[in-house]
Amino acid sequence: MYGLSRPFLFLLDAENAHDLSLIALRAAHGLHLSPLLATPPKPLPTKAFGLTFPNPVGLAAGLDKSGAHIDELLAFGFGFIEIGTVTPKPQSGNDRPRMFRLRRDQAIINRMGFNSVGVDALVHNVERAKRRGDGLLGINIGRNKGTPNKDAAKDYLHCLRKVYPLADYVAVNISSPNTSGLRELQEEQALRKLVGCLRDEQEALAGIHGKRVPVLVKIAPDLDEGDIDAAARVLGDLQVDGVIATNTTVSREGLVDTRHIDEAGGLSGAPLMASATATLRMMRTRLPDHIPMIGVGGIMEGADAATKQAAGAVLVQTYTGLVYRGPALIGECVEALRRRKEARSGALPLE
């Protein structure tokens, strides 16, 4: 069904198409038509961060920033979805247009800029969600545009406290290229200070709420090897629960579709696959073995998901691939990972 609607959606401005898709998805879910859009995959239970995911394929942050479409998205059969990025106060983000398709590259450039309903509104939406089924929920948190980095910890702590009771895990976004200065928080001393504050608060909240919610850190694909060494050192020392590799890239290397190549923003989709996977692999070799990783960036087919796992990911996420391929991509990725697991266990011959 998505194959029939995609040509129409691609006639629209990319952000308008995004908004219309979510409206249509809600209507289809309300009419119990979700099974016509996607057949949920068979379970492939996967353990990470002390949690059991019904399958290892998730939705990356950015599609549902407000948490208003949790039930509809989980009905596709994702093992988990990540909502956000959410900021403490509502903010409109950058001026439009701020999202551009590069069709020949199967890519998107966005400079949304953490457009956010604010954490209180997101919490309200999460509380209203029915969350039927086994799919888990991650909530991605960030700082407001007007908050200087010296005060960033206050924003992240505020969001962490608000979402902690509702999230299965919390992702800390310090790697978006679309909020001025945000990526500076990945520098070693800034990272140590911020993550140290969050880890202390995480332990305090665990005592208050009687449960320990994992906190993950999401990194950029544009870090050089020295930056990765430093980040791994900090994240390992502070014993974070997990790392997400990666966010979007500012690189335009290798693009064929040049119509929007000069637009500022983060690039996602097929061209990101190589650099995101290389960052994942390098980070995996530097982190302690007990810190799991989520691989994201450039997954356009099942084989890409398997490549992420081979590079060290336990779980994978997609977003731009969903835009170009539709919800059938979810089951394709789950089956590719199932075949890889069976092959590694000896149930199937290695290809």
VENNOR-V592102 format. One record per backbone hydrogen bond with DSSP energy under -1.0 kcal/mol. NH is the residue of the N-H (numbers start at 1). CO is the residue of the C=O. Records with the same first field share a line. If there is no record, write none. Layout:
NH = CO ; CO
This chain:
5 = 1
6 = 2
9 = 5
10 = 6
11 = 8
12 = 9
17 = 13
18 = 14
19 = 15
20 = 16
21 = 17
22 = 18
23 = 19
24 = 20
25 = 21
26 = 22
27 = 23
28 = 24
29 = 25
30 = 26
31 = 27
32 = 29
33 = 28
36 = 33
37 = 34
38 = 34
44 = 54
46 = 53
48 = 51
51 = 48
53 = 46
58 = 316
59 = 80
60 = 318
62 = 84
73 = 69
74 = 70
75 = 71
76 = 73
77 = 74
79 = 57
81 = 136
82 = 59
83 = 138
84 = 64
86 = 140
91 = 116
94 = 112
100 = 109
102 = 107
105 = 102
106 = 103
107 = 102
108 = 268
109 = 100
110 = 266
111 = 98
116 = 91
119 = 87
122 = 118
123 = 119
124 = 120
125 = 121
126 = 122
127 = 123
128 = 124
129 = 125
136 = 79
138 = 81
139 = 169
140 = 83
141 = 171
142 = 86
147 = 144
151 = 148
152 = 149
154 = 151
156 = 152
157 = 153
158 = 154
159 = 155
160 = 156
161 = 157
162 = 158
163 = 159
164 = 160
166 = 163
167 = 163
168 = 137
169 = 137
170 = 214
171 = 139
172 = 216
173 = 141
174 = 218
182 = 179
184 = 181
185 = 182
186 = 183
187 = 184
191 = 187
192 = 188
193 = 189
194 = 190
195 = 191
196 = 192
197 = 193
198 = 194
199 = 195
200 = 196
201 = 197
202 = 198
203 = 199
204 = 200
205 = 201
206 = 202
207 = 203
208 = 204
209 = 205
210 = 206
216 = 170
217 = 242
218 = 172
219 = 244
228 = 224
229 = 225
230 = 226
231 = 227
232 = 228
233 = 229
234 = 230
235 = 231
236 = 232
237 = 233
238 = 234
240 = 235
241 = 215
243 = 292
244 = 217
245 = 294
247 = 219
249 = 267
255 = 252
263 = 260
266 = 110
267 = 249
268 = 108
270 = 106
272 = 269
273 = 270
276 = 272
277 = 273
278 = 274
279 = 275
280 = 276
281 = 277
282 = 278
283 = 279
284 = 280
285 = 281
287 = 283
291 = 288
294 = 243
295 = 315
296 = 245
305 = 301
306 = 302
307 = 303
308 = 304
309 = 305
310 = 306
311 = 307
312 = 309
313 = 308
314 = 293
315 = 293
316 = 56
317 = 295
318 = 58
323 = 319
324 = 320
325 = 321
326 = 322
329 = 326
330 = 327
332 = 328
333 = 329
334 = 330
335 = 331
336 = 332
337 = 333
338 = 334
339 = 335
340 = 336
341 = 337
342 = 338
343 = 339
344 = 340
345 = 341
347 = 342
348 = 342
